[in-house]
Amino acid sequence: MAGFKVRSVLVTGSNRGIGLEFIHQFLKSPNPPEKIFATCRDPESPQSQELKNLSTKNPNVIVIPLDTTELASVNASVKEVEKHLKGKQLDLLINNAGIQTPVTLDSQTSEDMLHVYNVNVVGPMLVTQAFHPLLKRAEGLGNSGVVHISALLGSLTKVPVLFSAFPVISYRCSKAALNMLSRCQAEGYKQDGIISIAIHPGWVQTNLGGDQAPLTTEASVSSMMKIISTLNKDQSGTFVDLEGKILPW
Ligand code: NDP
């Protein structure tokens, strides 16, 4: 956007992988946000040490516990964010936390299907719902945004191309549902000036993406930062790749 201003941002699952890289890149951006709410399930775990170090060195990085699937945790995080925003709006919410399990059509179980749906769809739904009042404080269409980190594996159109290599049934179904959630939020929150977009981050070297992935977290997130920096209302309700090109549902 010729100027989507991010003075405050909240990222879920920011203790590692793509989420952690978002925190690094917001800090390095030409105009770093005044408040970077770096949320993760367990700030005290060894997996969150790098994030905690960033927060010690940078007072604008505020680490907040947030398990996106637990309503009490979501509500507590809103209260904590509110203490820091003091009535100002949250400009950007990045629903990044997600999981993938290695299941096939034969090995898929109902427990796994529900668990993955809970993290990848119910979580972003609960978090967006809870932060909606803070996001809609931004006045004028296009002044705040929700970015859902989706996946090409959730594209119905692309199933014939990618199915044999990556069956991951529960993950695919959950990301297709996440895209629908994003599309619904774009429509439902239009009058509040909230943009909702789903982005495929590419195949990225993380715990989830594995070592064979071609993209580093730096490369993936720097492309997504470009998309975010030019986010506008015309993109709301779309599903895009790292170049900002529309992907088929
Ligand atoms: P990682 O496995 O590296 O990180 C996943 C993050 O999600 C961790 O911070 C993890 O926290 C967090 N998380 C999981 N469950 C919850 C929960 N209930 N509440 C809060 N946080 C939770 O994966 P990536 O960085 O690769 O994935 C980030 C997003 O990108 C996901 O939505 C994924 O689907 C998407 N994506 C990734 C691709 C890739 O190739 N890597 C490709 C396409 C999409 P904890 O440390 O506590 O487990």
Boltz pocket constraint, residues with backbone or C-beta under 6 A from the ligand:
constraints:
  - pocket:
      binder: B
      contacts: [[A, 12], [A, 13], [A, 14], [A, 15], [A, 16], [A, 17], [A, 18], [A, 19], [A, 40], [A, 41], [A, 42], [A, 47], [A, 66], [A, 67], [A, 68], [A, 69], [A, 95], [A, 96], [A, 97], [A, 98], [A, 99], [A, 100], [A, 119], [A, 123], [A, 149], [A, 150], [A, 151], [A, 152], [A, 199], [A, 200], [A, 201], [A, 202], [A, 203], [A, 204], [A, 205], [A, 206], [A, 207], [A, 208], [A, 209], [A, 210], [A, 213]]
      max_distance: 6.0
